[in-house]
Amino acid sequence: AFGGMTLAGMDSNLLVNAAGAVFILPFVLFSAFAGQLADKYEKTRVIRGVKIFEIVVMALAAVGFVTANLGVLFVCLFAMGSHSTLFGPVKYAIMPQALQSDELVGGNALVESGTFVAILVGTIVGGVVVALKPSGPMFVAAVTIIGYLVSRSIPAAAATDPSLKLNWNPFTETANSLRLAAKNIVVWRSMLGISWLWFYGAMLLNQFANMSKDVLGGNAEVATFLLAT
């Protein structure tokens, strides 16, 4: 919205919304497969592998920012969406193996609230730091190393279903998961509620940058302020 970059003649309004769609697409395609990985493999290995993948993607993103290559940045955006998709199931699946049954509600609350606090802080700090010239994007990319270092302290959690045969077809596996969830009304309604929350959240957040620029006449800091609010 504020960098003046274009891709194939698309204006910033269309680009910002396309970026949101590119980031969310992996959640639609790969969530069910990510759940299989969380069951089949030792969970700390999955988590650390995902964090290493994040470092590689963000190193490439730093290059994309420095060279102002929007094509590279969109590839990295899809990859980071895939990173979040792979990380989501395993971060919840590991809790029953790390906590007592009477600690699960509190553990889920901490992970969920920690996730939203991290999104908020990351949005504010990331929006401010990435605008710093000339080294802001490089610093933002380098910070992802912290995630891997923290993952080294996660206790081991054995695979819960090592004999599971992976279904590499994202469409049939997603359909299988939806059919299974629909049989339990509590699970089904929870899935719908979470999905609508993220759908509306992502849809509205995507509009702030262009609203800040085109309607309010503000800069990137105004957009960050709106996101924080």
Solvent accessible surface area in square Angstrom, and as a share of the most:
residue,aa,sasa,rsa
1,A,40,0.31
2,F,78,0.32
3,G,61,0.58
4,G,72,0.69
5,M,60,0.27
6,T,92,0.53
7,L,60,0.30
8,A,100,0.78
9,G,77,0.74
10,M,48,0.22
11,D,90,0.47
12,S,28,0.18
13,N,70,0.36
14,L,100,0.50
15,L,13,0.07
16,V,27,0.15
17,N,55,0.28
18,A,25,0.19
19,A,26,0.20
20,G,10,0.10
21,A,62,0.48
22,V,38,0.22
23,F,67,0.28
24,I,62,0.32
25,L,82,0.41
26,P,0,0.00
27,F,71,0.30
28,V,96,0.55
29,L,39,0.19
30,F,60,0.25
31,S,48,0.31
32,A,18,0.14
33,F,29,0.12
34,A,1,0.01
35,G,25,0.24
36,Q,13,0.06
37,L,31,0.15
38,A,2,0.02
39,D,57,0.30
40,K,43,0.18
41,Y,81,0.31
42,E,38,0.17
43,K,1,0.00
44,T,3,0.02
45,R,166,0.61
46,V,21,0.12
47,I,5,0.02
48,R,50,0.18
49,G,38,0.36
50,V,9,0.05
51,K,24,0.10
52,I,87,0.44
53,F,76,0.32
54,E,19,0.09
55,I,47,0.24
56,V,95,0.55
57,V,9,0.05
58,M,25,0.11
59,A,57,0.44
60,L,82,0.41
61,A,5,0.04
62,A,5,0.04
63,V,81,0.46
64,G,0,0.00
65,F,80,0.33
66,V,96,0.55
67,T,83,0.48
68,A,58,0.45
69,N,67,0.34
70,L,23,0.12
71,G,30,0.29
72,V,39,0.22
73,L,21,0.10
74,F,33,0.14
75,V,94,0.54
76,C,5,0.03
77,L,54,0.27
78,F,65,0.27
79,A,17,0.13
80,M,33,0.15
81,G,0,0.00
82,S,15,0.10
83,H,14,0.06
84,S,34,0.22
85,T,3,0.02
86,L,41,0.20
87,F,52,0.22
88,G,21,0.20
89,P,39,0.25
90,V,1,0.01
91,K,36,0.15
92,Y,75,0.29
93,A,32,0.24
94,I,17,0.08
95,M,12,0.05
96,P,79,0.50
97,Q,76,0.34
98,A,58,0.45
99,L,56,0.28
100,Q,125,0.56
101,S,96,0.62
102,D,126,0.65
103,E,79,0.36
104,L,50,0.25
105,V,127,0.73
106,G,40,0.38
107,G,10,0.09
108,N,61,0.31
109,A,57,0.44
110,L,134,0.66
111,V,44,0.25
112,E,70,0.31
113,S,58,0.37
114,G,36,0.35
115,T,31,0.18
116,F,79,0.33
117,V,88,0.51
118,A,63,0.49
119,I,74,0.38
120,L,77,0.38
121,V,76,0.44
122,G,42,0.40
123,T,43,0.25
124,I,59,0.30
125,V,76,0.43
126,G,21,0.21
127,G,23,0.22
128,V,66,0.38
129,V,22,0.12
130,V,43,0.24
131,A,37,0.29
132,L,102,0.51
133,K,169,0.72
134,P,120,0.75
135,S,68,0.44
136,G,2,0.02
137,P,13,0.08
138,M,100,0.45
139,F,116,0.49
140,V,38,0.22
141,A,10,0.08
142,A,53,0.41
143,V,63,0.36
144,T,21,0.12
145,I,80,0.41
146,I,102,0.52
147,G,24,0.23
148,Y,49,0.19
149,L,109,0.54
150,V,93,0.54
151,S,3,0.02
152,R,133,0.48
153,S,90,0.58
154,I,45,0.23
155,P,88,0.56
156,A,89,0.69
157,A,5,0.04
158,A,69,0.54
159,A,28,0.21
160,T,81,0.47
161,D,55,0.29
162,P,89,0.56
163,S,100,0.64
164,L,49,0.25
165,K,182,0.77
166,L,24,0.12
167,N,42,0.21
168,W,185,0.65
169,N,67,0.34
170,P,31,0.20
171,F,142,0.59
172,T,64,0.37
173,E,27,0.12
174,T,37,0.22
175,A,35,0.27
176,N,63,0.32
177,S,42,0.27
178,L,76,0.38
179,R,145,0.53
180,L,129,0.64
181,A,10,0.08
182,A,54,0.42
183,K,169,0.72
184,N,74,0.38
185,I,93,0.47
186,V,107,0.61
187,V,65,0.37
188,W,71,0.25
189,R,163,0.60
190,S,56,0.36
191,M,68,0.30
192,L,76,0.38
193,G,42,0.40
194,I,102,0.52
195,S,66,0.43
196,W,135,0.47
197,L,102,0.51
198,W,111,0.39
199,F,108,0.45
200,Y,110,0.42
201,G,27,0.26
202,A,24,0.19
203,M,77,0.34
204,L,103,0.51
205,L,84,0.42
206,N,32,0.16
207,Q,69,0.31
208,F,49,0.20
209,A,24,0.19
210,N,7,0.04
211,M,70,0.31
212,S,0,0.00
213,K,66,0.28
214,D,85,0.44
215,V,111,0.64
216,L,101,0.50
217,G,65,0.63
218,G,22,0.21
219,N,81,0.41
220,A,28,0.22
221,E,87,0.39
222,V,47,0.27
223,A,8,0.06
224,T,11,0.06
225,F,140,0.58
226,L,36,0.18
227,L,53,0.26
228,A,33,0.26
229,T,129,0.75
